[in-house]
Amino acid sequence: MDSGKLNAILERHGRDPAFLLAILQDIQREENYLPKEEIRKVAGEIGVSLSRVYSMSTFFKSFSLVARGRHTCTVCMGTACHVRGAPKLVEKLSLDFGIRAGETTPDGNVTLETVNCVGACALGPLVVVDGEYHGIMTSARVDKIVDSLRKR
């Protein structure tokens, strides 16, 4: 991230330590992850300890400290989704993309992840692609998702 963008984010929040979470959210939105260099700069610029910034950065699941793909494919592994076949969907997506859950494709296109529950149990098994819910998922429907992500 160039220093101008980071400065604009910090200025928008008045360089106020009380807005640390909002600052991190803005950086995450801009970069799709929280680069270590930016975390260090934020700590220094708003006068909080580096450990506090890292603590907040690692507490919330929505933050990532590693580069993520342009697209995120998330499989719900909650109880309802699990018993309806979510583990097989993760296995299929892993094979199709050539990565394991928690990894990003080498081309930086897709990050595959699992979550404990997205709260849409009636739609299970559920796959969320870039925030869009795809319920009652089957292997055939997963193929369509994989194809669409490869074309994006």
C-alpha positions as CSV (number, residue, x, y, z in Angstrom):
1,M,0.0,0.0,0.0
2,D,1.4,3.4,-0.9
3,S,1.9,5.8,1.9
4,G,-0.7,8.2,0.5
5,K,-3.5,5.6,0.8
6,L,-2.4,4.7,4.4
7,N,-2.2,8.4,5.3
8,A,-5.7,9.0,3.9
9,I,-7.1,6.1,6.0
10,L,-5.4,7.4,9.1
11,E,-6.6,11.0,8.5
12,R,-10.1,9.8,7.9
13,H,-10.1,8.4,11.4
14,G,-8.2,11.3,13.0
15,R,-5.3,9.1,13.9
16,D,-7.3,8.3,16.9
17,P,-6.4,5.0,18.7
18,A,-10.1,4.5,19.5
19,F,-10.6,3.9,15.8
20,L,-8.0,1.1,15.5
21,L,-10.6,-1.4,14.4
22,A,-12.0,0.8,11.7
23,I,-8.5,1.7,10.4
24,L,-7.6,-2.0,10.2
25,Q,-10.9,-2.7,8.4
26,D,-10.1,0.0,5.8
27,I,-6.6,-1.4,5.2
28,Q,-8.1,-4.9,4.8
29,R,-10.7,-3.6,2.4
30,E,-8.0,-1.9,0.3
31,E,-5.3,-4.6,0.3
32,N,-7.4,-7.7,1.0
33,Y,-5.2,-8.5,3.9
34,L,-3.2,-6.7,6.6
35,P,0.5,-6.3,5.5
36,K,3.0,-6.4,8.3
37,E,4.5,-3.1,7.2
38,E,1.2,-1.4,7.4
39,I,0.5,-2.9,10.9
40,R,3.8,-1.4,12.1
41,K,3.1,2.0,10.6
42,V,-0.4,2.1,12.1
43,A,1.0,1.3,15.6
44,G,3.5,4.1,15.3
45,E,1.2,6.7,13.7
46,I,-1.6,6.3,16.2
47,G,0.6,5.7,19.3
48,V,-0.5,2.2,20.3
49,S,1.7,-0.8,20.9
50,L,2.5,-3.2,18.1
51,S,1.2,-6.0,20.3
52,R,-2.2,-4.3,20.6
53,V,-2.5,-3.9,16.8
54,Y,-1.5,-7.6,16.3
55,S,-3.9,-8.6,19.1
56,M,-6.8,-7.0,17.3
57,S,-5.6,-8.2,13.9
58,T,-5.6,-11.8,15.0
59,F,-8.7,-11.8,17.1
60,F,-11.2,-11.1,14.3
61,K,-11.7,-13.8,11.7
62,S,-12.4,-11.2,9.0
63,F,-8.7,-10.1,9.1
64,S,-5.9,-11.9,7.4
65,L,-2.2,-11.5,7.9
66,V,-1.4,-13.3,4.7
67,A,-2.2,-12.2,1.1
68,R,-5.6,-13.5,0.0
69,G,-7.0,-14.2,-3.4
70,R,-9.1,-11.8,-5.4
71,H,-12.0,-14.2,-4.7
72,T,-12.9,-16.0,-1.5
73,C,-14.6,-19.3,-1.5
74,T,-15.9,-20.2,2.0
75,V,-17.4,-23.5,3.0
76,C,-19.6,-23.6,6.1
77,M,-18.6,-26.5,8.4
78,G,-21.4,-26.0,11.0
79,T,-23.2,-29.1,12.2
80,A,-26.1,-28.8,9.7
81,C,-23.7,-28.3,6.8
82,H,-21.3,-30.9,8.0
83,V,-23.9,-33.7,8.2
84,R,-25.2,-32.7,4.8
85,G,-21.8,-33.2,3.1
86,A,-19.7,-30.1,3.6
87,P,-16.5,-32.1,4.1
88,K,-16.9,-33.6,0.7
89,L,-17.4,-30.2,-0.8
90,V,-14.2,-29.0,0.8
91,E,-12.4,-32.0,-0.6
92,K,-13.7,-31.4,-4.1
93,L,-12.9,-27.7,-4.0
94,S,-9.4,-28.5,-2.7
95,L,-8.8,-30.9,-5.6
96,D,-10.3,-28.5,-8.2
97,F,-8.2,-25.5,-7.1
98,G,-5.1,-27.5,-6.1
99,I,-5.0,-26.0,-2.6
100,R,-6.1,-26.9,0.9
101,A,-8.5,-24.9,3.1
102,G,-6.7,-21.8,4.3
103,E,-4.6,-21.5,1.2
104,T,-4.7,-19.3,-1.9
105,T,-4.1,-20.5,-5.5
106,P,-0.7,-19.7,-6.8
107,D,-2.2,-17.2,-9.3
108,G,-3.7,-15.3,-6.4
109,N,-7.2,-15.8,-7.8
110,V,-9.0,-17.8,-5.1
111,T,-8.6,-18.3,-1.3
112,L,-10.4,-21.4,0.0
113,E,-11.5,-21.3,3.6
114,T,-13.8,-23.0,6.0
115,V,-15.8,-21.4,8.9
116,N,-17.6,-23.0,11.8
117,C,-21.0,-21.6,10.9
118,V,-22.5,-18.8,8.8
119,G,-25.9,-19.0,10.4
120,A,-27.9,-20.2,7.4
121,C,-28.4,-23.8,8.5
122,A,-31.5,-24.4,6.4
123,L,-29.5,-23.8,3.3
124,G,-26.8,-26.4,4.1
125,P,-24.4,-27.4,2.8
126,L,-23.5,-23.9,2.1
127,V,-20.7,-22.3,0.1
128,V,-20.2,-18.5,0.2
129,V,-18.3,-17.0,-2.8
130,D,-17.3,-13.3,-2.4
131,G,-20.1,-12.8,0.1
132,E,-22.8,-14.5,-2.1
133,Y,-24.5,-17.5,-0.5
134,H,-24.9,-20.7,-2.5
135,G,-27.1,-23.1,-0.6
136,I,-28.1,-26.7,-0.9
137,M,-24.7,-27.3,-2.6
138,T,-24.0,-30.4,-4.7
139,S,-20.8,-31.5,-6.5
140,A,-22.4,-30.4,-9.8
141,R,-23.1,-26.9,-8.4
142,V,-19.5,-26.8,-7.1
143,D,-18.3,-27.4,-10.6
144,K,-20.2,-24.3,-11.8
145,I,-18.7,-22.2,-9.0
146,V,-15.2,-23.4,-9.8
147,D,-15.7,-22.6,-13.5
148,S,-17.1,-19.1,-12.8
149,L,-14.2,-18.3,-10.5
150,R,-11.7,-19.4,-13.1
151,K,-13.3,-17.0,-15.6
152,R,-13.3,-14.0,-13.3
